[in-house]
């Protein structure tokens, strides 16, 4: 696993998660309509970025993506728990879901990295 890329992708995901939950704390519409999907999308996107930058195997990309997704999801949800927007069970369930979406994002990132490498060889 590429530690430098892992930290960079996790940092991007954590910043986006904190921004989402800060906005959602003051906007009931965001809290009701966007929390779940957006949290999963941020975790998957951060994992996608990890896999695109690391360019390793599918297993490594999925594992690293799961770690990135879980870390940024946990950080955001723990912040949300600290400000009183979700119950403790929501943090555990949300983190588990973010681990899964991170793994899927890592797989798609690996597919995209291989596709880009194939395109570059064709030119």
C-alpha positions in Angstrom: 0.0 0.0 0.0 1.2 3.5 -0.8 1.1 5.4 2.5 1.6 8.8 1.1 -1.3 8.5 -1.3 -3.4 6.9 1.5 -2.9 9.9 3.7 -3.6 12.4 0.9 -6.8 10.7 -0.1 -7.9 10.3 3.5 -7.3 14.0 4.1 -9.4 15.0 1.1 -12.2 12.8 2.3 -12.1 14.0 5.9 -12.2 17.7 4.8 -15.2 17.0 2.6 -17.0 15.0 5.3 -16.4 17.7 7.9 -17.7 20.3 5.4 -20.8 18.2 4.7 -21.6 17.7 8.4 -21.0 21.4 9.2 -23.4 22.5 6.5 -25.9 19.8 7.6 -25.8 20.9 11.2 -27.2 24.3 10.2 -29.4 23.2 7.3 -32.2 20.7 8.1 -32.8 20.1 4.4 -29.2 18.8 3.9 -29.5 16.7 7.1 -32.7 15.0 5.9 -32.0 14.7 2.2 -28.3 14.5 1.7 -26.5 13.0 4.7 -26.5 9.3 3.8 -25.9 9.4 0.1 -23.3 12.2 0.2 -21.4 10.5 3.0 -21.1 7.4 0.9 -20.3 9.3 -2.2 -17.4 11.2 -0.5 -16.0 7.9 0.8 -16.2 6.3 -2.6 -14.7 9.3 -4.3 -11.7 9.5 -1.8 -11.1 5.8 -2.4 -11.3 6.3 -6.1 -8.7 8.9 -5.9 -6.5 6.6 -3.8 -6.7 3.8 -6.4 -6.1 6.1 -9.3 -2.9 7.5 -7.7 -1.6 4.2 -6.2 -2.0 2.1 -9.4 -1.6 -1.3 -7.6 -3.6 -4.5 -7.9 -7.3 -4.8 -7.5 -7.0 -6.3 -4.0 -4.7 -3.5 -2.8 -6.9 -0.9 -4.3 -10.0 -2.3 -2.7 -8.3 -2.7 0.6 -6.8 0.8 0.5 -10.1 2.2 -0.6 -11.9 0.5 2.3 -9.4 2.0 4.7 -9.7 5.5 3.2 -13.5 5.3 3.1 -13.7 4.0 6.6 -11.3 6.6 8.0 -12.9 9.6 6.4 -16.4 8.3 7.1 -15.6 7.7 10.8 -14.0 11.1 11.2 -17.0 12.8 9.7 -19.5 10.7 11.7 -17.6 11.1 14.9 -17.7 14.9 14.4 -21.4 14.6 13.7 -21.8 12.6 17.0 -19.9 15.3 18.9 -22.2 18.0 17.7 -25.2 15.9 18.5 -26.6 15.1 15.0 -26.4 11.3 15.1 -26.7 8.6 17.7 -23.7 6.4 18.6 -25.2 3.5 16.6 -25.3 5.8 13.5 -21.5 6.2 13.7 -21.0 2.4 13.8 -23.4 1.7 11.0 -22.3 4.6 8.9 -18.6 3.7 9.2 -19.4 0.1 8.1 -21.3 1.4 5.1 -18.4 3.8 4.3 -15.9 1.0 4.4 -17.9 -0.9 1.9 -18.4 2.0 -0.4 -14.7 2.8 -0.1 -13.8 -0.7 -1.3 -16.1 -0.3 -4.3 -14.7 3.1 -5.0 -11.2 1.6 -4.9 -12.1 -1.1 -7.4 -13.6 1.5 -9.8 -10.5 3.6 -9.3 -8.3 0.7 -10.3 -10.4 0.0 -13.3 -10.0 3.7 -14.3 -6.2 3.6 -13.7 -5.8 0.6 -15.9 -8.1 2.1 -18.6 -6.0 5.3 -18.5 -2.7 3.3 -18.8 -4.2 1.3 -21.8 -5.2 4.6 -23.5 -1.8 6.0 -23.0 -0.2 2.9 -24.5 -2.5 3.2 -27.5 -1.3 6.7 -28.5 
